[in-house]
Amino acid sequence: MAIINYSVVIGGATTQVGTQLPAGSQGTGIRLQDYSVQALVETWSGSVVVDVDQGNTYQATLIGDVTDMSVTGWPPSGEEGKVTLYIKQGTGGYSVAFPVAVKWVGGVVPTLSLTNGDVDVIVLTTVDGGTTIYGFYVGRAN
């Protein structure tokens, strides 16, 4: 049996609900009116691990150069995995070394802002368990 778990929040109270599907069945779709994803809020410098099992949205403030980044916890091959990174310059001037396995749109690693307070948005996605990771630079807010 497959179990789909989700949280329903009504008037500030959260209720956990579980729905069991018969073995081998597949849903034909889910229709949502609204949803939200809680961001993991972190400070980054040095070696950073982005664990997709822990969350799909990271709000990171740079407090030093990120010299090594790894992305772990991708779903198995055949399932899409995606993580959105909101990378904010702390005091400014810090760089991020993304995993070399990332294939960037246009073949060019994006240049992040070096200005204090600017936020660059990056999306990383895969359909083969993280063997191939596609990187998309969404844009910058200041």
Residue pairs with C-beta under 8 A, 6 or more apart in sequence:
1 20
1 21
1 22
1 23
2 20
2 21
2 23
2 25
3 18
3 19
3 20
3 21
4 18
4 19
4 21
4 27
5 16
5 17
5 18
6 17
7 14
7 15
7 16
7 17
8 14
8 15
8 17
9 15
21 27
37 55
37 56
37 57
38 55
38 57
39 55
39 57
39 58
39 59
39 86
40 54
40 55
40 57
40 58
40 59
41 59
41 60
42 58
42 59
42 60
42 61
43 60
43 61
43 62
43 63
43 90
44 60
44 61
44 62
44 63
44 64
44 66
44 87
44 96
45 62
45 63
45 64
45 65
45 66
45 94
46 64
46 65
46 66
46 67
46 68
47 66
47 67
47 68
47 69
47 70
48 60
48 66
48 68
48 69
48 70
49 69
49 70
49 71
49 72
50 58
50 69
50 70
50 71
50 72
50 83
50 85
50 124
51 71
51 72
51 73
52 71
52 72
52 73
52 74
52 75
52 81
52 83
53 72
53 73
54 73
55 83
56 82
56 83
56 84
57 83
57 84
57 86
58 83
58 84
58 85
58 86
59 86
59 88
60 85
60 86
60 87
60 88
61 88
61 89
61 90
62 87
62 88
62 89
62 90
62 94
62 96
63 90
63 91
63 94
64 94
65 94
65 95
65 96
65 97
66 94
66 95
66 96
66 97
67 97
68 97
69 96
69 97
69 98
69 99
70 99
71 83
71 99
71 124
71 130
71 133
72 130
74 81
74 126
74 129
74 130
75 81
75 129
76 129
77 127
77 128
77 129
77 131
78 127
78 128
79 127
80 125
80 126
80 127
81 125
81 126
81 127
81 129
81 130
82 123
82 124
82 125
82 126
83 123
83 124
83 125
84 121
84 122
84 123
84 138
85 121
85 122
85 123
85 124
86 119
86 120
86 121
87 96
87 112
87 119
87 120
87 121
87 122
88 117
88 118
88 119
89 112
89 113
89 114
89 115
89 116
89 117
89 118
89 119
90 116
91 116
92 114
92 115
92 116
92 117
93 114
94 114
95 112
95 114
96 112
98 109
98 122
98 135
99 133
101 130
101 131
101 132
101 133
102 109
102 124
102 133
102 134
102 135
103 132
103 133
103 134
103 135
104 110
104 134
104 135
104 136
104 137
105 134
105 135
105 136
105 137
109 135
110 120
110 122
110 135
110 137
112 120
113 119
113 120
113 140
113 142
115 142
117 142
118 140
118 141
118 142
119 140
119 141
119 142
120 137
120 139
120 140
121 137
121 138
121 139
121 140
121 141
122 135
122 136
122 137
122 138
123 135
123 136
123 138
124 133
124 134
124 135
124 136
125 133
125 134
125 136
126 132
126 133
126 134
